[in-house]
Amino acid sequence: MSGNIQLLSDTLAAAGAEGRAALIAYLPAGFPTVDGGIEAVKAAFDGGADVVEVGLPHSDPVLDGPVIQTADDIALRGGLKIKDVMRTVREAHEATGKPVLVMTYWNPVDRYGIERFTAELAEAGGAGCILPDLPVQESATWREHADKHGLGTVFVVAPSSKDERLATITAAGSGFVYAASLMGVTGTRESVGGQAQDLVRRTKATTDLPVCVGLGVSDADQAKEVAAFADGVIVGSAFVKRLLDAADEASGVAAVRALAAELAAGVRRTV
């Protein structure tokens, strides 16, 4: 079975054809429970997300700030396995027909087996992977298997990336380019401005892939700000915080749906 990179590409293109940025939500698998995490992903789609990244919780994250680290720890202590991540992808995609990616650090994939991981992700209906710590120059084997199974490979670029480096990264990637709006770890910020806009401009000069911005967006105003110059707006910590702060699973899922609706309105706002 082939994965859904084409669905991802079509979804991002459709948002662009509507004259807006896509809304991409991030939620970790297994949080607050496996079933609760699946419901949260569905709720993000229900609220208006175009794409969801399902996080594969890791014990030593390098990109994630304290909110996502807390959620990952809860998921791991709950016994989360990669099969639960695949189940999350499958059930969310089957319920919505929308593109679901996995965001993961490289070590779990390497230990699980590249062929096994890509085959199972494609079989689950996944659209691809975001791999923030896999160096492009070491990614050929992964990309070979991902391509074989119809999966996108999304690499992360940062404001510190030189133009030549950006060209190398974007030439190897597929689906879209994840532009980290600032140096540092994930989390909500007061502003996501100038550095991100310059990074998007420089990245777009090297590729026809959509360039989507993450790290820092937490409300409709910031979503509107980023949507003015990016092809997609990625929101993670703000969703996870809604779940962390909720009194119970049901209210957390409702809070995710409500935030997705606010952000979806933000990426569509023109005034």
N, C-alpha and C positions, 0 to 999 in steps of 0.2 A: 504494500500500500504506500502511496506517495503522500508526502506531507503537503502542507497548505501554504507554501510560500506565495503561490499565485493569488490566493485569497488575501494575504497580507498586502501584496502589491496593489491589488485591485481596490482594497479598502482605503489605502492611503491615497490612491489616485482619485477615488470617488470624493473623498473629503476635499482634495485640491480642486476638483471640478466644481464643487459647491462654493469655492472661494473662501475656504476656511482651513484651519489646521485640524488635524486629527487629535482626539483625546485618547491618550494611552495611559491606562492605570496599571499600577504594580501592587500585587498582593502576594504575600508568602504562602506557599502551600502548608497545610497542617496547622494554621492559626486562625482562630483560637483552638480549633480541632480540625481534623481532616474534613469532616462533613460541613463544619462551619466555614472553613476556608472555601469550599466549593460554592456554598451559598453566597459568600461574599463576592466571589468572582462573577457569578451570575447577576448579583445585585449591581455591580459596577457596570455591566453591560446594560442592564435594565434602565439604569439612570442616564445612560448616554455615552459610555465609553465606546470607542470604535475598536480598540485593541486592548487586550490585557496581557501583561507580563506576569507569569506565575513564578515566584521566587522559589528556588531550591535552597532551603535553609542550610547554613554552613557554620561550623563552629569557630571559624577564624576569618570573618569577612574583612575585606580591605576597603571596600567602597561604602559600606553601610554605616549610617550613624546610629545613635543609641536607640531610637524608636524601633527601627527594623531589627537591630541586634536583640532587643528584648523579645520581639515576636519570634524571631528565629530560635532563641533559647527555649521559649515555651514549646514551640513545635518539636524541637529536637528532644526535649525532656519528655514529650508525649509519645516518643517512639517513631517519629516520622521516617519513612523509607522512600527510596526513589519510586517504588511502585505506587505510593500514595500521590506523588507529584504527577505521575503519568495519569492516574485516575482523575486527579483534579483537572488536568488538561482535557481529557476525554469527555468528562461529564459537562464541563463548561462549554466546550465546543459543540457537543451534541445538542445541548439545550438551547444554544443561541445561534449556531451557524456562523459565529464570528471568529476572527483569528486570535489564537492564544499562543504566546511564546513562553519559553522557559528562560529565566535569567539565572545563571549559575556560575559559580567559580569553577575553575578547571579541574581541581583535584577530584571532586566526586565523579565527574565524567570519566576521567582517566582511570580511576579505580574500578568503575562499573564496567568499562569497556566501550570504546567509541562506537563500534558497529552495533553493539547491543543497545546503547543509549539512543542512537539516531534511528534505528529500526523501530524501537518501542515508541519513541516520540512521534514518528510519522504514523505509526499504526493508531496512536491515540488521537490523530487529527491535528497535531501541533503544526505551527507555522515556521518554527525555527528556534534559535537560541541566541541570547545575548550573553557574551562571554567577556566580562570586563577585565579579566587578568590573563587571558591567553594572548601572548605576543603574536602578532601577525606572521612574523618570520618562522614561528613554530606551529603554524595552524594548517599546513597543507593536508595532513592526514585527516584532521577533523573536517575540513572543507570538502575533501573528496567524498567522504561518507555522507555529509550533509547534502551535497549536491545529488548524490545517488538516490537519496530518499526524499528529495523535494523539500528540503528545509533551508530556511534562510540563516545566514551567519551575520549577526549584528555586532560590530566592533564599536568600542567607545573611544571618542576623541576628546581631548581636553584643551583648555586655553593655552597650555604650555606646549602643545604640539606644533612643531614647525611646519611650514607649508609642504616641504618635501615629504615629511612624515605623514601628513594628512593624505597626500596623494597615494602613498603606499597603502595606508589603512583602507581608504575608500575603494581602491582598486580590488582589494581582497574581499570586501564585504558584500552582502546582498540583503535585500529587504528594505533596510534603511540604515542610516548612520545615527548612533546615539551620541549626541553632543552634550558633554557634562558642562553645565553652565558656569562652573567655577571650580577652582581647586579645592579639594577636601572631600568629606564624606557626605552621604545623603542626609537630608533633613530639611525642614522648612526654613525659609529665609525671609527677611524683610523685603529684599529686592533681588531680582535675578537679571538685572539690566545689561550694562555695556559689554562685559566680557563675552557673554553669551551671543550677543548680536554680532560681534566681530568674529567669533568662532564660526558661527553659521555662515557668514559671508565668505570666510576663507575656505570652509569645507565645501560649500556649493561650487566654488571655483574649480574643484577637483573632480566632481562627480555629478551624475544625473540622479543619483539615489535621493530619496527624501531625507532631509536632515531634521531630526526630532530632538528637542531639548529637554533634559531632565536635571534634577538636583536643585530643589529649592521652591518649586511652585506649590502653593498650598491653598490658594483661593481663586475666585473668579476673576478678580482684577489682575492678578499675576498671570493667570491663564490667557487673558486678553492681551496683556503686554507681550508675552512670548509668542502668541499666535500671530502677531503682526509681522514677525520675521522668520518664524520656523514652520516647517511642514507638519510638525506634530508637537504636542505638549505632553510630557511624561510626568505623572504625579504618583508618588509612592508613599512617603512618610505620612502625608496628611491622611491618606486612607487608613494606614495602619494605626495611626493615633486614634482615629474614630473607633476602631475596634478595641484598642487597648482601654479607652476611656469608658466604653459602654458597660452598663450594669449587667447585661447578659448578651448571649449570642444573637438573639432575635433583634434587640435594639441596635446592636453593632452592625448587623447586616442592613437594617433600615438606614442607619447613619451613613454607611458606604453608598447606598443608593441615592440618598439625598445629596451627598457631596458630589457624586458623579453628575447629577443633574445640574448643580451649580456650576461646575467646571465646564460641562458641555455647553451651557448657556454662555459662559465666558469666552470660549473659543469661537463662538458665533457672533459675539457682540461687535458692533462697528462703531458705537459711540460710547 
